[in-house]
């Protein structure tokens, strides 16, 4: 059994809404997987611990991948994060087929501008949450000093490199 996981939801404004599940748990009615399935958490287990009901990481209770949580809300927020990661991965895979490049920088300490780009270069980026936006590299936090850690870019493609910046070298 994995240690109790703390609530680490990145979107602190998200609040779970529940409805009773007939098997003794709770639907998280405002949480949807890309398949359309609803989130679901329960403590209806022999040990009474809160879990994500359909957690594919779990092979068996008490084994590797069996994540437990202190509260119903902590389990729901962990499932929210799990769903956001699934959405981001699916968006990234689709983007790679559309000619995007994986952003190789760390969300904490990314590298300087990708080779061949200036701060004024126009890029289309995909964020961790799957949203796509177009603008200058500088607008998304890329500059010659480093990378903005709050942008959470997972992929990008160059739209126009003809724009130049006085920083380009």
Helices and strands as residue ranges (DSSP letters): E 18-20, E 26-32, E 38-42, E 51-52, H 72-97, E 101-102, E 122-127, E 132-136, G 138-140, E 142-143, E 146-147, E 153-160
